[in-house]
Amino acid sequence: MEIWLNPRCAKCRSALSILDAENADYTVRRYLDDPPSEVELREVLGRLGLEPWDITRTGEKVAKELGVSGWPRTPEDRDRWLRALAGHPILIQRPIITADDGSAVVARTDEAVRSTLT
């Protein structure tokens, strides 16, 4: 499995602690240093069953500068959201875990992290 994280994020550190305690085999992707492309975001969103606006951190300074909270959330606007996430990875909700079985989860709770281990 792979975990997208920001090491400064408490929820990311918590997720790593759970994975380590369970001896999970995972790789870390520091997505701020190695941002996902629009193609990767599409693939992960498909695995999550979510839309780009569902994983956008609208409280970030850059989100406010871009005005994303006012953007339409329609299929026609999906590419605009994807471009914003790829261009400003700080906007991506974290942590995101993609499991080898094809599943993925926004791992903001202990339960969500553990769901990737079964």
WOZI-V835542 format. One line per field, one symbol per residue. phi: phi as a letter, one per 20 degrees, with the letter a starting at -180 (. if undefined). psi: psi as a letter, one per 40 degrees, with the letter a starting at -180 (. if undefined). burial: + if it has 16 or more other C-alpha atoms within 10 Angstrom, else -. A space follows every 50 residues. Layout:
phi: ???
psi: ???
burial: ???
This chain:
phi: .ccebdfeeffffffffffffelfebddceffecfffgfffgffffffmc dgffdeefefgfffffmffeffdcgfdgffffffffecfgffgbfdddef enebbeeecgfffffeee
psi: iihhiheehddddddddddddefihiihhgeddgiiidddddddddddfi idddehgeeidddddefddeiigiddeddddddddddgedehiiihhhid eeiiihfeiddddddee.
burial: +-+++++---++-+++-++------+--+-++--++-+--++-++--+-- +++-++++----+----+----+-------++-+++--+++++++++++- --++++++---++--+--
